[in-house]
Amino acid sequence: MPNRILKQSICDSETIDSLSWFEEVLFYRLIVNCDDFGRYDARPKILKGRLFPLKDGVRAEQIEKALNTLASAELVDLYTVHGKPFLQMRTWAAHQQARSSTPKFPGMDEADQPQDDHPISDDINCNQMISDDINCYQMISDDIRCNQMISDVPVNENDNENDKRERETGARAREEDSEPSETDRLFDAFWSAYPKKADKKAARRAWGKIRNLIKIYPGIMAALERQKESPGWTKDGGQFIPNPSTWINGERWMDEAPKPAAGAAAGGAATAYHQRDYSGEQAEAMRRFIQQNGGLTQ
């Protein structure tokens, strides 16, 4: 299994702090077991066997409850495909490196219905016995590499009133104080620039799946600005402009630019992304990108 990355920012994350000890341990063990696309089997009995092989006191019901709390905290998405439950770690692409080009589990685009409609049930039969020999491999922090993550954190099987109050307080704090991630800020700039405002939720979900987003973001925005001026997008009042989620899922920023018409003036409009006029939101996203990557390259 490939290495996974934990960042130091989890230590002062309001979202992580709002979790109980067991919910936080479950979240970390999910990170080191998900496939390269941040997906995993969400059946509680499967999670118990693979994430807690040495913890006899952990119950499937306890895992199910904690998993739904992670979904409420917007750390994971829960969904079903052909009636079978799966999970997707949010913001996975922004923090983890993918080595495999093929996912092991189906994605949310194949889901039976919206993931919030049907919580995970413990009534699903599990026919596979899980071996005690499962190892949780290399979990990378900023400074520490370890070969095994088997936590001895005591498990409180009773979700008492103090835990509930802490989660409610944390949820309110997230609503009031949390700042959007870099992925969300880049999406907001993209959404502001995209001429067709349709199905924002689907577009944001597709945006979160873009691999190497930070690296290719300037190219995405440059291609968008170029295509906005193309005849296919400007004719008939823009009725042929694709929905933003369709444009993202199809990686349409990779479409080849049409060749300029013969005789076009050499001093025509600039097309390089750093020469264009951007909105304030787009300019701010581009400024942060330039600072993080040490300047522009032609």
Residue frames relative to the residue before (quaternion, step in Angstrom):
aa qw qx qy qz dx dy dz
M 1.0000 0.0000 0.0000 0.0000 0.00 0.00 0.00
P 0.4908 -0.6856 0.4445 0.3025 3.63 -0.87 0.85
N 0.6178 -0.5388 0.4213 0.3879 3.52 -1.30 0.34
R 0.2086 -0.7507 0.6116 0.1377 3.55 -1.23 0.52
I 0.3556 -0.7570 0.5235 0.1625 3.55 -1.16 0.62
L 0.0592 -0.7409 0.6676 0.0422 3.53 -1.08 0.90
K 0.2541 -0.7831 0.5520 0.1326 3.56 -0.89 0.90
Q 0.6331 -0.5755 0.3758 0.3560 3.53 -1.16 0.67
S 0.5648 0.6373 -0.3737 0.3677 3.57 1.19 -0.55
I 0.5285 0.6257 -0.4299 0.3800 3.63 1.16 -0.31
C 0.5957 0.6055 -0.3660 0.3802 3.59 1.13 -0.59
D 0.7851 0.2329 -0.1530 0.5531 3.61 1.08 -0.58
S 0.3527 0.7291 -0.5025 0.3023 3.58 1.18 0.59
E 0.4363 -0.6931 0.5116 0.2598 3.58 -0.82 0.99
T 0.6316 0.5435 -0.3350 0.4399 3.56 1.02 -0.78
I 0.6810 0.4703 -0.2881 0.4818 3.58 0.85 -0.96
D 0.6557 0.5301 -0.3157 0.4351 3.59 0.96 -0.85
S 0.6334 0.5480 -0.3363 0.4306 3.59 1.12 -0.55
L 0.5984 0.5842 -0.3591 0.4144 3.61 1.24 -0.32
S 0.4905 -0.5913 0.5315 0.3568 3.55 -1.26 0.35
W 0.6974 -0.4619 0.3247 0.4414 3.57 -1.26 0.26
F 0.6853 0.4888 -0.2994 0.4493 3.56 0.86 -0.93
E 0.6425 0.5232 -0.3256 0.4554 3.59 0.96 -0.80
E 0.6508 0.5053 -0.3160 0.4703 3.58 1.02 -0.78
V 0.6409 0.5115 -0.3246 0.4714 3.61 0.97 -0.83
L 0.6287 0.5312 -0.3309 0.4616 3.59 0.99 -0.83
F 0.6431 0.5344 -0.3193 0.4460 3.60 0.95 -0.89
Y 0.6824 0.4792 -0.2927 0.4679 3.62 0.88 -0.91
R 0.6801 0.4823 -0.3037 0.4612 3.59 0.93 -0.78
L 0.5753 0.5461 -0.3782 0.4773 3.57 1.19 -0.43
I 0.6203 0.5699 -0.3433 0.4154 3.59 0.95 -0.86
V 0.7506 0.4039 -0.2276 0.4707 3.58 0.87 -0.94
N 0.6990 0.4503 -0.2847 0.4771 3.62 1.21 -0.02
C 0.5418 0.6353 -0.4063 0.3713 3.62 1.17 -0.41
D 0.5341 -0.5992 0.4729 0.3635 3.57 -1.23 0.38
D 0.7372 -0.4454 0.2784 0.4250 3.59 -1.27 0.06
F 0.6751 0.4486 -0.2986 0.5038 3.58 1.28 -0.06
G 0.5552 -0.6414 0.3755 0.3733 3.60 1.28 0.23
R 0.5530 0.6123 -0.3883 0.4105 3.59 1.18 0.46
Y 0.0432 0.7987 -0.5994 0.0320 3.56 -1.22 0.51
D 0.6073 -0.5179 0.4631 0.3854 3.52 -1.37 0.33
A 0.2135 -0.8243 0.5158 0.0947 3.62 -0.70 1.05
R 0.3881 0.6999 -0.5165 0.3045 3.62 1.12 0.37
P 0.5160 -0.6908 0.4061 0.3027 3.61 -0.66 1.08
K 0.6724 0.4965 -0.3167 0.4483 3.60 0.95 -0.80
I 0.6099 0.5217 -0.3442 0.4873 3.58 1.12 -0.63
L 0.6601 0.5080 -0.3071 0.4604 3.59 0.91 -0.90
K 0.6254 0.5387 -0.3447 0.4471 3.58 0.99 -0.76
G 0.7108 0.4697 -0.2722 0.4473 3.58 0.85 -0.94
R 0.7585 0.4066 -0.2160 0.4612 3.57 0.94 -0.85
L 0.7333 0.4075 -0.2356 0.4907 3.59 1.06 -0.64
F 0.7985 0.1786 -0.0800 0.5692 3.60 1.12 -0.64
P 0.0491 0.8534 -0.5180 0.0323 3.64 0.73 0.99
L 0.7465 0.3920 -0.2179 0.4915 3.62 1.12 -0.55
K 0.6160 0.5491 -0.3405 0.4506 3.59 1.28 -0.03
D 0.2160 -0.8168 0.5238 0.1087 3.56 -0.05 1.28
G 0.6792 0.5275 -0.2936 0.4174 3.59 1.09 -0.63
V 0.5716 0.5910 -0.3894 0.4151 3.59 1.23 -0.22
R 0.1870 -0.7997 0.5659 0.0728 3.57 -0.84 1.03
A 0.6154 -0.5547 0.4160 0.3749 3.55 -1.22 0.54
E 0.6274 0.5423 -0.3399 0.4435 3.59 1.02 -0.77
Q 0.6418 0.5248 -0.3112 0.4646 3.57 1.05 -0.80
I 0.6502 0.5055 -0.3108 0.4745 3.59 1.01 -0.82
E 0.6307 0.5387 -0.3326 0.4488 3.59 0.97 -0.85
K 0.6715 0.5008 -0.2964 0.4588 3.57 0.91 -0.93
A 0.6689 0.4912 -0.2963 0.4728 3.58 0.96 -0.89
L 0.6294 0.5436 -0.3310 0.4458 3.58 1.03 -0.77
N 0.6569 0.4931 -0.3079 0.4801 3.59 0.99 -0.79
T 0.6092 0.5334 -0.3515 0.4699 3.59 1.14 -0.59
L 0.6327 0.5173 -0.3307 0.4719 3.61 1.00 -0.79
A 0.6383 0.5126 -0.3265 0.4724 3.58 1.06 -0.71
S 0.6498 0.5097 -0.3135 0.4687 3.60 1.00 -0.82
A 0.6797 0.4681 -0.2774 0.4919 3.58 1.13 -0.67
E 0.4362 -0.7300 0.4248 0.3103 3.60 1.35 0.10
L 0.4050 0.6850 -0.4925 0.3526 3.56 1.05 0.84
V 0.7815 0.0961 -0.0658 0.6129 3.59 1.17 -0.54
D 0.2832 -0.7009 0.6188 0.2136 3.55 -1.33 0.34
L 0.1998 -0.7728 0.5944 0.0974 3.57 -0.98 0.91
Y 0.1281 0.7858 -0.5939 0.1157 3.59 -0.93 0.88
T 0.3057 -0.7388 0.5657 0.2016 3.57 -1.28 0.24
V 0.1239 -0.7478 0.6474 0.0794 3.54 -1.22 0.63
H 0.8163 -0.0755 -0.0235 0.5722 3.59 -0.50 1.24
G 0.7292 -0.4576 0.2257 0.4560 3.56 1.02 0.86
K 0.6306 0.5205 -0.3378 0.4661 3.59 1.24 -0.12
P 0.3919 -0.7617 0.4666 0.2203 3.63 -0.76 1.02
F 0.0188 -0.7668 0.6416 -0.0075 3.53 -1.16 0.81
L 0.2334 -0.7544 0.5908 0.1654 3.56 -1.30 0.21
Q 0.1720 -0.7521 0.6295 0.0926 3.53 -1.29 0.53
M 0.3531 -0.7226 0.5531 0.2175 3.60 -0.75 1.04
R 0.3913 -0.7239 0.5161 0.2378 3.58 -0.81 0.97
T 0.8379 0.1643 -0.1677 0.4928 3.57 -1.26 0.63
W 0.2367 0.8035 -0.5153 0.1810 3.62 1.17 0.49
A 0.6900 0.5096 -0.2940 0.4216 3.58 0.80 -1.03
A 0.6519 0.5347 -0.3204 0.4318 3.59 1.13 -0.57
H 0.7888 0.3360 -0.1551 0.4908 3.62 1.18 -0.47
Q 0.7627 0.3605 -0.1935 0.5008 3.60 1.12 -0.52
Q 0.3865 -0.7050 0.5481 0.2306 3.54 -1.24 0.52
A 0.2515 -0.7786 0.5607 0.1269 3.58 -0.84 0.99
R 0.1701 -0.7902 0.5828 0.0837 3.56 -0.87 0.98
S 0.7126 0.4013 -0.2431 0.5217 3.57 1.16 -0.53
S 0.3512 -0.7427 0.5342 0.1991 3.55 -1.04 0.79
T 0.7136 0.3968 -0.2362 0.5268 3.58 1.29 -0.14
P 0.3502 -0.7486 0.5177 0.2211 3.63 -0.64 1.03
K 0.4533 -0.6840 0.5038 0.2699 3.55 -1.20 0.56
F 0.7714 0.2575 -0.1247 0.5684 3.55 1.25 -0.49
P 0.5658 -0.6062 0.4231 0.3652 3.63 -1.08 0.59
G 0.4386 -0.7187 0.4865 0.2333 3.54 -1.16 0.66
M 0.7123 -0.4631 0.3242 0.4160 3.54 -1.36 0.10
D 0.5835 0.5789 -0.3820 0.4225 3.58 1.18 -0.41
E 0.6844 0.4325 -0.2800 0.5159 3.59 1.29 -0.22
A 0.3809 0.7701 -0.4528 0.2385 3.59 1.30 0.05
D 0.5698 -0.6065 0.4432 0.3331 3.55 -1.18 0.68
Q 0.7808 -0.1057 0.1409 0.5994 3.56 0.98 -0.87
P 0.7250 -0.4003 0.2860 0.4820 3.65 -1.22 0.14
Q 0.5344 -0.7039 0.3797 0.2733 3.51 -0.85 1.08
D 0.6495 0.5402 -0.3301 0.4210 3.60 1.16 -0.40
D 0.5733 0.6515 -0.3731 0.3281 3.59 1.19 -0.39
H 0.8087 0.1870 -0.0665 0.5537 3.57 1.03 -0.75
P 0.2590 -0.7716 0.5591 0.1581 3.62 -0.31 1.18
I 0.6212 -0.5672 0.3987 0.3652 3.51 -1.25 0.54
S 0.2242 -0.7897 0.5605 0.1092 3.59 -0.80 0.99
D 0.4027 -0.7084 0.5220 0.2521 3.55 -1.12 0.65
D 0.5086 0.6672 -0.4099 0.3579 3.58 1.29 0.14
I 0.5039 0.6536 -0.4260 0.3706 3.59 1.30 -0.09
N 0.4118 -0.7279 0.4944 0.2368 3.58 -0.79 1.01
C 0.1602 -0.7623 0.6211 0.0868 3.54 -1.05 0.79
N 0.1837 -0.8348 0.5153 0.0618 3.59 -0.43 1.24
Q 0.6678 0.5153 -0.2959 0.4483 3.56 1.26 -0.23
M 0.3052 -0.7344 0.5765 0.1874 3.59 -0.84 0.95
I 0.2788 -0.7805 0.5438 0.1318 3.54 -0.84 1.02
S 0.4282 -0.7278 0.4821 0.2337 3.57 -0.80 1.01
D 0.5097 -0.6384 0.4888 0.3063 3.54 -1.21 0.62
D 0.6059 0.6114 -0.3368 0.3816 3.55 1.26 -0.24
I 0.4031 0.7179 -0.4857 0.2936 3.59 1.26 0.16
N 0.1792 -0.7838 0.5883 0.0864 3.56 -0.88 0.96
C 0.2901 -0.7100 0.6098 0.1998 3.54 -1.09 0.71
Y 0.1992 -0.8376 0.5015 0.0852 3.57 -0.24 1.27
Q 0.9081 -0.1591 0.0904 0.3767 3.40 -1.51 0.57
M 0.0087 0.7655 -0.6390 0.0751 3.47 -0.56 1.31
I 0.1958 -0.8380 0.5048 0.0678 3.54 -0.39 1.28
S 0.1173 -0.7387 0.6590 0.0796 3.55 -0.97 0.94
D 0.7438 -0.3769 0.2605 0.4866 3.58 -1.24 -0.16
D 0.8316 0.1908 -0.0626 0.5179 3.57 0.96 -0.81
I 0.7543 0.4069 -0.1954 0.4768 3.62 1.15 -0.46
R 0.0957 -0.7550 0.6455 0.0641 3.57 -1.00 0.83
C 0.0202 0.7995 -0.5999 0.0233 3.54 -0.85 0.87
N 0.4566 -0.7131 0.4722 0.2451 3.56 -1.08 0.78
Q 0.8078 0.1546 -0.0595 0.5657 3.54 1.17 -0.47
M 0.1098 -0.7834 0.6091 0.0560 3.56 -0.91 0.92
I 0.2065 0.7379 -0.6081 0.2074 3.56 0.05 1.32
S 0.1880 -0.8423 0.4988 0.0798 3.54 -0.10 1.29
D 0.2679 -0.7488 0.5854 0.1574 3.55 -1.13 0.72
V 0.2716 0.7664 -0.5334 0.2332 3.56 1.17 0.53
P 0.4442 -0.6960 0.4793 0.2976 3.62 -0.73 0.94
V 0.3091 -0.7585 0.5521 0.1560 3.53 -1.03 0.89
N 0.2130 -0.7548 0.6092 0.1172 3.54 -0.85 1.00
E 0.2688 -0.8160 0.4905 0.1458 3.55 -0.30 1.22
N 0.6886 0.4331 -0.2838 0.5077 3.57 1.19 -0.30
D 0.2841 -0.7548 0.5706 0.1548 3.53 -0.64 1.14
N 0.1112 -0.8591 0.4975 0.0462 3.56 0.19 1.30
E 0.7330 -0.4476 0.2961 0.4180 3.52 -1.34 0.15
N 0.6089 0.5591 -0.3663 0.4272 3.62 1.05 -0.65
D 0.6377 0.5200 -0.3264 0.4653 3.59 0.99 -0.83
K 0.6542 0.5182 -0.3167 0.4508 3.57 0.95 -0.88
R 0.6655 0.4955 -0.3102 0.4641 3.57 0.94 -0.87
E 0.6361 0.5297 -0.3345 0.4504 3.59 1.00 -0.79
R 0.6627 0.4980 -0.3136 0.4632 3.60 0.96 -0.83
E 0.6473 0.5133 -0.3238 0.4611 3.58 0.99 -0.83
T 0.6485 0.5045 -0.3159 0.4745 3.58 1.01 -0.82
G 0.6562 0.5130 -0.3087 0.4593 3.58 0.98 -0.87
A 0.6394 0.5298 -0.3305 0.4486 3.58 1.01 -0.80
R 0.6515 0.4965 -0.3199 0.4762 3.58 0.99 -0.82
A 0.6458 0.5229 -0.3276 0.4497 3.58 1.00 -0.80
R 0.6283 0.5348 -0.3410 0.4504 3.58 1.03 -0.76
E 0.6594 0.5156 -0.3136 0.4484 3.56 0.96 -0.86
E 0.7328 0.4439 -0.2400 0.4564 3.57 0.99 -0.84
D 0.8373 0.2871 -0.0920 0.4562 3.57 0.84 -1.03
S 0.5683 0.6347 -0.4053 0.3316 3.61 1.07 -0.51
E 0.2763 -0.7397 0.5931 0.1573 3.51 -1.16 0.72
P 0.5542 -0.6140 0.4299 0.3619 3.60 -1.04 0.64
S 0.5262 -0.6195 0.4773 0.3339 3.56 -1.17 0.59
E 0.6746 -0.4732 0.3612 0.4364 3.55 -1.29 0.20
T 0.6104 0.5472 -0.3483 0.4546 3.60 1.06 -0.72
D 0.6682 0.4919 -0.2991 0.4713 3.58 0.97 -0.87
R 0.6505 0.5130 -0.3295 0.4529 3.60 0.97 -0.79
L 0.6549 0.4951 -0.3174 0.4746 3.58 0.99 -0.78
F 0.6303 0.5198 -0.3434 0.4633 3.58 1.05 -0.71
D 0.6352 0.5353 -0.3409 0.4403 3.59 0.94 -0.84
A 0.6466 0.5041 -0.3184 0.4759 3.58 1.05 -0.75
F 0.6329 0.5199 -0.3223 0.4746 3.56 1.02 -0.80
W 0.6677 0.5105 -0.3053 0.4476 3.58 0.87 -0.97
S 0.6356 0.5309 -0.3269 0.4552 3.57 1.00 -0.78
A 0.7164 0.4539 -0.2520 0.4661 3.58 1.04 -0.80
Y 0.6211 0.5685 -0.3616 0.4004 3.59 1.07 -0.65
P 0.4376 -0.7591 0.4163 0.2430 3.61 -0.65 1.05
K 0.7402 0.3577 -0.2233 0.5238 3.62 1.13 -0.44
K 0.1698 -0.8063 0.5635 0.0596 3.56 -0.46 1.24
A 0.3104 0.7465 -0.5216 0.2727 3.59 -0.03 1.31
D 0.8613 -0.0009 -0.0299 0.5072 3.58 -0.98 0.96
K 0.0400 -0.8506 0.5242 -0.0108 3.54 0.64 1.18
K 0.6250 0.5561 -0.3495 0.4219 3.59 1.01 -0.76
A 0.6658 0.4852 -0.2989 0.4816 3.59 0.94 -0.88
A 0.6398 0.5265 -0.3265 0.4548 3.57 1.03 -0.78
R 0.6556 0.5022 -0.3154 0.4675 3.61 0.95 -0.84
R 0.6379 0.5205 -0.3302 0.4616 3.59 1.01 -0.78
A 0.6595 0.4925 -0.3056 0.4788 3.59 0.96 -0.84
W 0.6151 0.5623 -0.3328 0.4412 3.59 1.05 -0.80
G 0.6682 0.5230 -0.2988 0.4367 3.58 0.97 -0.85
K 0.6673 0.5018 -0.2987 0.4622 3.59 1.24 -0.35
I 0.4726 0.6776 -0.4530 0.3352 3.60 1.23 -0.13
R 0.3119 -0.7596 0.5433 0.1748 3.58 -0.77 1.01
N 0.8321 0.1058 -0.1282 0.5291 3.56 -1.06 0.87
L 0.0870 0.8585 -0.5008 0.0675 3.56 1.09 0.82
I 0.6686 0.5166 -0.3224 0.4268 3.59 0.78 -1.00
K 0.6733 0.5143 -0.2960 0.4411 3.57 0.96 -0.87
I 0.7913 0.3405 -0.1747 0.4769 3.58 0.84 -0.95
Y 0.3852 0.7657 -0.4600 0.2319 3.60 1.26 -0.08
P 0.6573 0.4965 -0.3533 0.4434 3.68 0.79 -0.79
G 0.6466 0.5183 -0.3224 0.4576 3.59 1.02 -0.78
I 0.6107 0.5461 -0.3488 0.4551 3.59 1.06 -0.74
M 0.7087 0.4619 -0.2717 0.4588 3.56 0.82 -1.01
A 0.6259 0.5291 -0.3451 0.4573 3.59 1.05 -0.70
A 0.6572 0.5017 -0.3083 0.4705 3.57 0.98 -0.86
L 0.6307 0.5358 -0.3360 0.4497 3.58 1.01 -0.79
E 0.6662 0.4991 -0.3052 0.4626 3.58 0.88 -0.92
R 0.6486 0.5175 -0.3177 0.4588 3.56 1.04 -0.78
Q 0.7008 0.4719 -0.2745 0.4591 3.57 0.90 -0.93
K 0.5706 0.5939 -0.3831 0.4183 3.59 1.12 -0.53
E 0.7143 0.4288 -0.2424 0.4973 3.58 1.17 -0.61
S 0.5088 0.6636 -0.4242 0.3475 3.60 1.26 -0.09
P 0.6296 -0.5584 0.3783 0.3857 3.62 -1.13 0.55
G 0.6309 0.5616 -0.3457 0.4089 3.58 1.00 -0.73
W 0.7186 0.4211 -0.2404 0.4986 3.58 1.17 -0.56
T 0.7217 0.4617 -0.2546 0.4485 3.57 1.09 -0.59
K 0.6228 0.5680 -0.3594 0.4004 3.60 1.11 -0.53
D 0.8464 0.1652 -0.1463 0.4846 3.54 -1.29 0.57
G 0.6829 -0.5249 0.2926 0.4153 3.55 0.92 0.91
G 0.6318 -0.5779 0.3262 0.4006 3.60 1.17 0.52
Q 0.3481 0.7774 -0.4764 0.2182 3.60 1.16 0.36
F 0.6772 0.4753 -0.2983 0.4761 3.60 1.22 -0.28
I 0.4070 0.6893 -0.4915 0.3429 3.60 1.23 0.24
P 0.4018 -0.7264 0.4917 0.2631 3.65 -0.72 0.95
N 0.6009 -0.5203 0.4450 0.4125 3.56 -1.23 0.37
P 0.5978 -0.6023 0.3770 0.3712 3.62 -1.00 0.70
S 0.6418 0.5145 -0.3443 0.4526 3.63 0.98 -0.73
T 0.6291 0.5237 -0.3287 0.4711 3.58 1.07 -0.73
W 0.6424 0.5275 -0.3105 0.4611 3.56 0.99 -0.87
I 0.6841 0.4787 -0.2868 0.4697 3.59 0.93 -0.89
N 0.6802 0.4977 -0.3002 0.4467 3.60 0.80 -1.00
G 0.7071 0.4486 -0.2572 0.4823 3.57 1.11 -0.69
E 0.3359 -0.7591 0.4877 0.2702 3.59 1.35 -0.01
R 0.1238 0.8579 -0.4885 0.1005 3.53 1.00 0.93
W 0.5082 0.6293 -0.4365 0.3939 3.60 1.23 -0.14
M 0.6362 0.5324 -0.3257 0.4537 3.58 1.26 -0.30
D 0.4180 0.6985 -0.4784 0.3294 3.59 1.27 0.01
E 0.4866 -0.6623 0.4805 0.3063 3.57 -1.00 0.78
A 0.4643 -0.6749 0.5008 0.2795 3.54 -0.99 0.87
P 0.5033 -0.6441 0.4708 0.3319 3.61 -0.98 0.77
K 0.5175 -0.6425 0.4619 0.3256 3.56 -1.07 0.72
P 0.5308 -0.6348 0.4426 0.3455 3.62 -0.98 0.78
A 0.5819 -0.5910 0.4363 0.3490 3.54 -1.17 0.69
A 0.5906 -0.5823 0.4234 0.3646 3.56 -1.13 0.71
G 0.8066 0.2741 -0.2131 0.4784 3.51 -1.01 0.84
A 0.3913 0.7167 -0.4998 0.2888 3.58 1.21 0.13
A 0.5556 -0.6327 0.4298 0.3260 3.53 -1.02 0.86
A 0.5227 -0.6585 0.4493 0.3022 3.53 -0.97 0.92
G 0.7193 0.4305 -0.2496 0.4847 3.55 1.08 -0.61
G 0.2315 0.8111 -0.5099 0.1692 3.60 1.11 0.61
A 0.7508 -0.3884 0.2766 0.4571 3.51 -1.40 -0.04
A 0.4991 -0.6579 0.4821 0.2926 3.58 -1.01 0.85
T 0.1932 -0.7986 0.5606 0.1033 3.56 -1.04 0.79
A 0.4841 0.6517 -0.4593 0.3604 3.61 1.18 -0.19
Y 0.5745 -0.6447 0.3730 0.3395 3.57 -0.93 0.92
H 0.6941 0.4712 -0.3003 0.4539 3.62 1.06 -0.64
Q 0.6563 0.4947 -0.3209 0.4706 3.60 1.25 -0.02
R 0.5784 0.6152 -0.3727 0.3849 3.59 1.23 -0.09
D 0.4854 -0.6174 0.5270 0.3247 3.51 -1.35 0.27
Y 0.0690 -0.8063 0.5874 0.0040 3.56 -0.72 1.07
S 0.5586 -0.5562 0.4820 0.3824 3.54 -1.29 0.37
G 0.6900 -0.4760 0.3387 0.4273 3.56 -1.27 0.24
E 0.6542 0.5176 -0.3080 0.4576 3.57 1.01 -0.82
Q 0.6610 0.4911 -0.3071 0.4770 3.57 0.98 -0.85
A 0.6518 0.5290 -0.3178 0.4409 3.57 0.95 -0.89
E 0.6494 0.5154 -0.3221 0.4570 3.57 1.01 -0.80
A 0.6387 0.5141 -0.3256 0.4710 3.60 1.01 -0.81
M 0.6654 0.4984 -0.3020 0.4665 3.59 0.98 -0.85
R 0.6251 0.5436 -0.3390 0.4459 3.60 1.05 -0.75
R 0.6603 0.4988 -0.3143 0.4652 3.57 0.95 -0.85
F 0.6260 0.5409 -0.3340 0.4516 3.56 1.02 -0.80
I 0.6645 0.5073 -0.3060 0.4555 3.59 0.91 -0.95
Q 0.6512 0.5184 -0.3225 0.4508 3.60 0.95 -0.85
Q 0.6967 0.4915 -0.2719 0.4462 3.56 0.96 -0.92
N 0.7767 0.3536 -0.1701 0.4927 3.57 1.09 -0.64
G 0.5759 -0.6710 0.3484 0.3112 3.56 1.20 0.46
G 0.7794 -0.3418 0.1809 0.4930 3.57 1.00 0.69
L 0.5789 -0.5935 0.4470 0.3360 3.56 -1.35 0.16
T 0.1520 -0.7421 0.6402 0.1280 3.50 -1.31 0.48
Q 0.4308 -0.6971 0.5029 0.2750 3.57 -1.02 0.72
